[in-house]
Amino acid sequence: MVTYRTHSIEFKRQVVQEFLSGETLHGLPKRHELPRNLIRIWVQKHEAGSFDEDVAAADTMQAYEARIAALERLVGRQALEIEFLKGALKSAPRPRSGTISRTLATDTALARRACLESELPLLCRISAGRAQK
């Protein structure tokens, strides 16, 4: 299995500066044990401005901002779900206090009534189908 080495931006800049100062593509790769094509790629990236710290920092910030926005959307959805479930819990029938034992049929009927009154009829039909099995 081939393992790849990673090089710091400072090292890449150093190699590019050596090349731009007149070092040949024969001596430079031998001294640093790098392929010639990789040095060519680094020179192209340097000329495009990819090795600038500001560009790298901007790319990192953009990735972080995208991740934060995705997490904020997730938190917003979860907050809406929590509020909906709190409302459903408030409107659910309260169990009667006392020693009267309800049967399964009574519990099922109460659950069906609560489902019909809620905003999730499809989910209620699914759960009612499971209860009948």
N, C-alpha and C positions, 0 to 999 in steps of 0.2 A: 504494500500500500504506500502510495506517495504521500509524504508529508510536505506541507507548504510552510514556508517561513513568512512571517509578517515583519514588515520594516516600519519604523517610525517615520513620521513626516520629516523630522529633522534629518534623518539618514537619507531619505529620498532627495531632500533639498540639497544636501551636501554632494551627493552623486551627480545631480543635475548641474550644480554650480561647477563641479570639476569638469563635466562635459562641455559646458558653455564656455569655460575658460580655456579650452583648447585640448583637453585630453581626448585621445582617440577612442573609438569604439572597440579597439582591440585590447588596449592595455587596461582600460577601466573595468570591464567585466572580469578580467582575470584577477585583478587586484582585489575586487570586492566579492568575487565568486558569484556573479550574477549573469543571467543571460542577456545578450545584446538587445533582444527585442524588448525586454522589460525596461531597460534604460531608455529606449526610444519612447515607450509608452509614458514613462515618468516625465520625459522632456515635453511631450505633447500636453500632458496634464498640467505641467508647470506653466507652459505658455498659455493654456486656457484659464489659468488662475485657480486650479483645483487645490493647490497646496497652500493657499493663503489661510491663515488662522481664522480670519473673519468669515470666509466661505465655509470652512468646516464647522465653526461655531453656529453659523446661520442654519446649516443643514441639521445640526443636532437640535437646535431650538425648534425648528419646524417639525421635526419628528416628535419632540416632546409635546409641542402644542397640539398636534394631531391626536396623540395618545390621551392628553388631558381632555380634549373635546369629546372623544369617544367615551371616556369614563364619566364625564358629566352627563352625557346623554343616557348612559346606563343608570346612573343615580337618579335622574329625573324619571325614567320609566319605573324604577323600583319604588320611588316615592309615590307615584300615581297608583301603583298596585297596592301599596300599603294603605293609602287613603280609601281606595275602593273597598278593600277588605275590612277596614274599620267601619265603614258605613254599612256593609253587609252584616257585620257582627252586631251592630246596634239595632238593625231592623229584624234580626233573627228572633224567633219566639224564645222567650225565657222558659227554662224548665220550671215546673211547679215544685214548690217545696212541700215536703211531707213524705209519707211512707208509701204512697201509691206507686206501684211499679208499672211502667208502661211496657207494652208489648212491642215486638219488632214491627208489627203492622202500624201501630200508632206512630212510632219513630219515622217509619218510611213515609207515612202520609204527611207528617209535619215537614219532613225534608223536601217532599215534592212541592208543598205549598210555598215554602221559603224559596225554592228554585224558581217557581213560576212568578213570584213577586220580584225576584232579582233581575239583573240585566244580563245574565248568562244562561239563556234557555238551552243553548246547544250543550254546554257543559253539564247542565242538569239532566238532559236527556241521556247523555253518556253515563253519568253516575247512576241514574235510575236504572239503566240497562244492566249495569254491574250489580246493583243491589238485588235485582230480580233473579240473578243466576244462582 
